[in-house]
Every structure is written in C-alpha cells, then in structure tokens.
Amino acid sequence: MSNTPPLFGDLGKSARDLFDKNFGASTFGSFLFNPDDVFCSCSLITRFSKVQAVLEDQNREFETNGSHDLDKSRTQGSLKTKLKFADQGVVVSESWNTNAELDTELTYEPSRFQGVKLTLSSSFLAASGHKTGKLRAGYRREYFSGEGDVDLQVTGPVVKASGVLMYKGWYAGYLLGYSTATAKLANNDVAVGYQGNDFTVHSSLSAARQRLD
C-alpha cells in the first residue's frame, strides 16, 4: 500500500466518480481496440443517451463526448485534446463544449524535482466574455502532499493552500482559502478517512469554522 497521499482536491474522488459518471446506468455497444499502440474506446450509456469516444497513443489523446438528458431534453457535447511531451515533462490540454466554453491547461513536472507539479489553467466563456485563470503548484512525497494555488478573478485573487498527511492508509487533510476581494476566508475545509487496497472511507466538512462556531 502506498503511503503517498493524493492532493486535497482528489480525496474521495473514487467515490464521487461513481455518481458523477452515471453510476448504475446500463451500457451497451462498448468496444475497445489497440492497433499500433493506439487505444480507442467507444461506449453508449442508455440512461442519459451519452456517447463517448477516446483515441489515445503515447503522445496524444483525443476525446469526444455527447449526451442528451431525457428528462430536461437538453443536448450537450464536448471535445478534448491532450498533447504530451514526455521528455520535457510538459502536458498541454484543451477542451471545448457546446456552451462555448474553452478551457486550456499547461502542466509541467520537472524531472529534477520529483513530486513537483506546476499548472497554469485558463477558462473563457464566449457568451459572456468571462475569463478566469489559475496558477497552481503541487508537491507529493511519501506521507505528505501539499498544494497552493491562486485563482485570478476579476474582483480579486483567491489564494488557497492545502496539505494532506497519510500513514498506513489513514489520512487527514486541511484546505484554507482567502479572498482578497472580501478579506475573508473563502475555504476552511477538513477531511479524514482511510484508503485501502479495495475500498476508501472518506469524510469531509466544508466551511468548518462557520459550522463549528
């Protein structure tokens, strides 16, 4: 069992994905093939009429998604691309969806400093012209992971810092966020849990200070 904890934002992610990715929906028409080191998959999920296709090799990844919500009669789609420059430790990702939202992310993992990950991301919403940006630095080693980021908002940056400690599967994490625009805490979250080989028990509390007071 690894004693390298995930970053705070990834705690409990496996449990959330069960519901975020249509847990319980029946799937059919799914196929996989791998010719010449290219991985491709396609699946059709009946519950939400969702179609997904992925084309991937060692340096490139293309993913397209389409879904139709039968209850709300709403159709959505997205296209994601990812370019990997393994020798330089650089990954460039870009995604676009039918809400005319464009997201771009540049990730750098220097080989000299094991466990360090630097990320610059931006988002642009064409309908409103709204733009956001974020600078993030993360560090992961045995027993500890930490992350700091600056959310570049028009009203004022939001600065966040978090850390997670893990020992023999047990972990505890804390996230603190501060808004320069309001001069108040934006986040004050704690999380504890246990991560086993086949299961995870996760508990978290958001805005802990306001709720505990």
Disulfide bonds with the S-S distance in Angstrom:
none
